[in-house]
Amino acid sequence: MTECARAIKISGADIVTVAVRRVNITDKKKPLLMDYLDPKKITYLPNTAGCFNSIEALRTLRLAREIGGWKLVKLEVLGDKNNLFPEMIETLRSTEILTREGFKVMVYCNDDPLMAKRLEDVGAAAIMPLAAPIGSGLGILNKINIQIIRNQTKLPLIIDAGLGQASDATIAMELGCDGVLVNTAIAKAKKPFEMAKAFKNAVIAGRQSFLSGRIEKKVMGSASSPKKGII
Amino acid sequence: MKKKIKIKINGKIIKIDDKTKLSDLIKNLKVPLKKVAIELNREIVDKKNLNKIDLKINDKIEIVHFIGGG
């Protein structure tokens, strides 16, 4: 637990996702997450990881709101136990219900521009498309789709799952994303603290690169030194 | 002697006195009230009303909190 808190600090993360689980009523000495990570210093984002239908997801987030009064939540309704892809029909329905109940819903979704638009239409607070399957470490598989989603929405766009190394985060930021959500790539790296630092630097580099306006891609070469005064 | 009833709390069956108040049960369990949410038979309980609820036989209580995890 302390290691996790340390990695989060090193990464410079603004938000940490949390899960709702049963309190251990027999071992009360077990420390609580809030003892390690002060919710006043870092934004807790309750999420529904592990929920496979709308009913479970809504129950989880209503409980989360009761714990801390948080309205900002992350919705994740999974559709398949093997690839952990989102069940988008249930996700869309849940987003609509939660938004009506006053939640601000950040939504884990497919990298599908049409579905991203539908989510925005029903009131999503942020679009969180996957880069690749959760925990796969494959990096951004469909850059074009992410770019299309970026161009069509002003909502915060955060790559949610599938990043494997720091450069994947740079690519996400260069595509114009507002952030990345990372767990496995840091937690399961051989040196998690070093990887946390690498991700921090990668996000900063990617953002600066995006804001700097990259050069146009050309098929042919063009000399970078002036021709004038050539000997 | 008071009548005992069985209830389920976080998946575990326990025996308590009949008509125990939910607030007393929570107090006995030493749960940090500010850091948890409580569900009684799938309905969220407003923490202000805990002392108004008498527990009945076969009640199902869930006490949850946040853990790290994405």
Chai-1 contact restraints between the chains, C-beta under 6 A:
chainA,res_idxA,chainB,res_idxB,connection_type,confidence,min_distance_angstrom,max_distance_angstrom,comment,restraint_id
A,C4,B,G68,contact,1.0,0.0,6.0,A-B,restraint_1
A,T17,B,G70,contact,1.0,0.0,6.0,A-B,restraint_2
A,V18,B,F66,contact,1.0,0.0,6.0,A-B,restraint_3
A,A19,B,I67,contact,1.0,0.0,6.0,A-B,restraint_4
A,A19,B,G69,contact,1.0,0.0,6.0,A-B,restraint_5
A,V20,B,V64,contact,1.0,0.0,6.0,A-B,restraint_6
A,R21,B,I67,contact,1.0,0.0,6.0,A-B,restraint_7
A,R22,B,N10,contact,1.0,0.0,6.0,A-B,restraint_8
A,R22,B,V64,contact,1.0,0.0,6.0,A-B,restraint_9
A,V23,B,V36,contact,1.0,0.0,6.0,A-B,restraint_10
A,V23,B,I63,contact,1.0,0.0,6.0,A-B,restraint_11
A,V23,B,H65,contact,1.0,0.0,6.0,A-B,restraint_12
A,I25,B,N10,contact,1.0,0.0,6.0,A-B,restraint_13
A,I25,B,L29,contact,1.0,0.0,6.0,A-B,restraint_14
A,K28,B,K30,contact,1.0,0.0,6.0,A-B,restraint_15
A,L32,B,K35,contact,1.0,0.0,6.0,A-B,restraint_16
A,L33,B,F66,contact,1.0,0.0,6.0,A-B,restraint_17
A,L33,B,I67,contact,1.0,0.0,6.0,A-B,restraint_18
A,L33,B,G68,contact,1.0,0.0,6.0,A-B,restraint_19
A,M34,B,K35,contact,1.0,0.0,6.0,A-B,restraint_20
A,A49,B,G70,contact,1.0,0.0,6.0,A-B,restraint_21
A,L63,B,A37,contact,1.0,0.0,6.0,A-B,restraint_22
A,L63,B,V64,contact,1.0,0.0,6.0,A-B,restraint_23
A,E66,B,A37,contact,1.0,0.0,6.0,A-B,restraint_24
A,E66,B,I44,contact,1.0,0.0,6.0,A-B,restraint_25
A,I67,B,A37,contact,1.0,0.0,6.0,A-B,restraint_26
A,N183,B,G70,contact,1.0,0.0,6.0,A-B,restraint_27
